[in-house]
Amino acid sequence: MSNKDTIFSAPINKIGDFTFDERVAEVFPDMIQRSVPGYSNIISAIGMLAERFAKPHSKVYDLGCSLGAATLSMRRHIEQEGCEIIAVDNSAAMVERCKLHINAYRSETPVTVVEADIRNIEIEDASVVVLNFTLQFLSPEDRVTLLKKIHAGLRTGGILILSEKYVFEDETANELLIDLHHDFKRANGYSELEISQKRSAIENVMRPDSIQSHKARFEEIGFSSNEVWFQCFNFGSMFAIK
């Protein structure tokens, strides 16, 4: 069972940038469930999409795997022979706990957990690639470079699953969806102080794009099809098929 997220519950004099350190890894399941609307639905459906798109003797990548929720969901659903899941995260604390989660369950589908920067990972012979709330932490230039690398490493007909927080070009809609997200966090027990301090910590390291920006980038890179398959407030998930 996850520890409760109380990282921002007391006043902090100087709020630094948010990092996926030991403290965050310790409370991450609670933090993400209480902060990201629809997270459980997304994780479940990632497994369903992997079941549909994973091909025999191919590789499946979970880039920015954190504690391995998407990896475990895919492993439960993938039945194709010879598939290998490669889960990557640059946080040592996350990788250490992810390995414990992966090793707690037996499966025919092998999983390799790698501590590395996802920008330096080679993508090859992939049928499924997952970026679950990860791309938004990269610079705009690095996003394009990584997506091009993923496209090149995917088999024809392979799928990229991209979950992100979104900004909206309509200012009224954007503000409403931000307010609804904050209501969601309040309903899950976060105080005004926690919401405010977390927002201050994360605003310099997480830079969301609009859905239109994501779609334009997919098309420019050469994906044959892309669409939003899930959205709740200003969070959602898209697919892009090569």
Secondary structure, DSSP 8 states (H G I E B T S, - for coil): ------TTSS--SS-------HHHHHHHHHHHHHHSTTHHHHHHHHHHHHHHH--TT-EEEEET-TTSHHHHHHHHH---TT-EEEEEES-HHHHHHHHHHHHTS--SS-EEEEES-GGG----SEEEEEEES-GGGS-HHHHHHHHHHHHHHEEEEEEEEEEEEEE-SSHHHHHHHHHHHHHHHHHTT--HHHHHHHHHHHTTT---EEHHHHHHHHHHHT-SEEEEEEEETTEEEEEEE-
